[in-house]
Amino acid sequence: MKILLENGRSSSQGQLLHYAAMRKTTDSLAVLEYIYNKCLEINASNINKLLDQGSPEYFAMNRRAGLGTPLHYAARAGSLDSVQFLVGKGGNPWILDPYRRTACGWAIYGEQEHVAQYLQSLRNVVPSNPEKQEFNSISIPV
């Protein structure tokens, strides 16, 4: 990935941040940081978007697989360092996926107790506004 990005490929194409957050390897945080920092403006604006959110046809097609934000994926992967990194960059732990689950719900589903505890500890720190999150007919937050 590093070779591709260093030779003119862009991290603004596709959703590399989401896929990097899914990694379960020892270098997951390093890869996530590298991709985030390679295209700061775009990744800062995508950090709270669901996978495929900008592509309604793919979103509708892949919705049943469970589409989340990078924070949802890092939580399910059990990467506490990646979760903390994403929260530090503005990742909102209270964003709901199409099934109305938060990143903490994904951590619990993935049996990642340490990540779930961290996310639950943010209740008093990061404001929660799930009632302001509206969904349109194909469940894309608007």
C-alpha atoms as one frame of an Amber mdcrd trajectory, in Angstrom:
protein
   0.000   0.000   0.000   2.822   2.361   0.879   4.446   1.747  -2.516   1.195
   2.557  -4.316   0.642   5.766  -2.367   4.252   6.867  -2.840   3.953   6.337
  -6.597   1.028   8.578  -7.315  -2.010   6.608  -6.181  -4.433   8.537  -4.010
  -5.958   7.545  -0.694  -8.955   9.693  -1.615 -10.204   6.999  -3.984 -12.197
   4.223  -2.345 -12.409   3.960   1.412  -8.956   2.985   2.561  -9.526   4.409
   6.033 -12.431   2.003   6.576 -10.454  -0.990   5.341  -7.367  -0.033   7.353
  -9.539   0.126  10.485 -10.642  -3.484   9.863  -7.085  -4.824  10.177  -6.391
  -7.278  12.994  -2.613  -7.334  12.623   0.073  -5.899  14.871   0.682  -3.051
  12.420  -2.975  -1.984  12.234  -2.458   1.352  14.010   0.624   2.208  11.942
  -1.256   1.497   8.700  -4.294   3.473   9.871  -2.147   6.479  10.858  -0.227
   6.327   7.577  -3.394   6.320   5.470  -5.068   9.020   7.575  -2.055  11.323
   7.372  -1.535  10.728   3.640  -4.726  12.633   2.793  -5.704  14.628   5.888
  -8.556  16.732   4.510 -10.398  13.883   2.831  -9.946  11.449   5.709 -11.007
  14.070   8.259 -14.253  14.507   6.334 -14.729  10.729   5.888 -13.953   9.693
   9.461 -17.642   9.718  10.432 -19.071   8.330   7.194 -20.389   4.815   6.832
 -18.653   2.540   4.353 -20.109   3.133   0.873 -22.124   6.115   2.139 -21.138
   8.221  -0.853 -22.243   5.522  -3.308 -25.967   4.807  -2.885 -25.935   1.784
  -5.213 -23.081   0.092  -3.307 -24.523   1.145   0.042 -27.879  -0.441  -0.783
 -26.214  -3.570  -2.150 -23.837  -4.035   0.812 -26.092  -2.803   3.608 -26.940
  -6.284   4.857 -23.248  -6.987   5.454 -23.209  -4.285   8.128 -21.765  -0.969
   7.046 -20.011   1.150   9.639 -17.610   4.010  10.141 -13.879   3.382  10.529
 -14.514   3.496  14.292 -17.115   0.712  14.042 -14.607  -1.492  12.200 -11.705
  -0.777  14.572 -13.983  -1.537  17.538 -15.056  -4.890  16.112 -11.436  -5.737
  15.253 -10.492  -5.105  18.885  -7.799  -2.541  18.152  -7.982  -0.226  21.150
  -5.076   1.864  19.822  -6.885   2.376  16.514 -10.139   3.215  18.308  -8.358
   5.799  20.462  -6.613   7.243  17.396  -9.906   7.611  15.512 -11.691   9.180
  18.496  -8.751  11.579  18.861  -9.159  12.587  15.210 -12.862  13.315  15.654
 -14.418   9.890  15.216 -17.866  10.018  16.795 -18.539   6.897  18.897 -22.290
   7.509  18.861 -22.901   7.316  15.105 -25.402   4.593  14.293 -25.026   2.026
  11.539 -28.089   1.102   9.418 -29.151  -1.310  12.184 -28.864   1.501  14.773
 -25.735   0.099  16.460 -22.850   2.204  17.749 -19.160   1.332  17.643 -19.549
   0.075  21.218 -22.252  -2.317  20.026 -19.850  -3.617  17.377 -17.145  -4.105
  20.039 -19.554  -6.072  22.222 -20.657  -8.172  19.229 -17.001  -8.875  18.424
 -16.350  -9.796  22.081 -13.858  -6.951  22.449 -14.517  -6.148  26.112 -11.543
  -3.779  26.500 -12.698  -1.678  23.541 -16.314  -1.681  24.744 -15.212  -0.467
  28.183 -13.192   2.365  26.653 -16.077   3.464  24.421 -18.532   3.294  27.328
 -16.175   5.519  29.333 -16.687   8.245  26.713 -20.352   8.688  27.619 -19.549
  11.621  29.894 -16.933  13.103  27.545 -18.253  12.926  23.970 -21.773  14.296
  23.460 -24.335  11.870  22.133 -26.897  12.964  19.537 -28.276   9.747  18.023
 -31.778  11.234  17.894 -30.482  13.879  15.458 -29.247  11.233  13.055 -31.911
  10.779  10.408 -32.109   8.054   7.788 -33.516   8.296   4.295 -35.302   5.525
   2.423 -32.155   3.438   1.882 -30.876   4.102   5.399 -28.111   6.535   4.569
 -27.632   9.021   7.424 -28.365  12.545   6.201
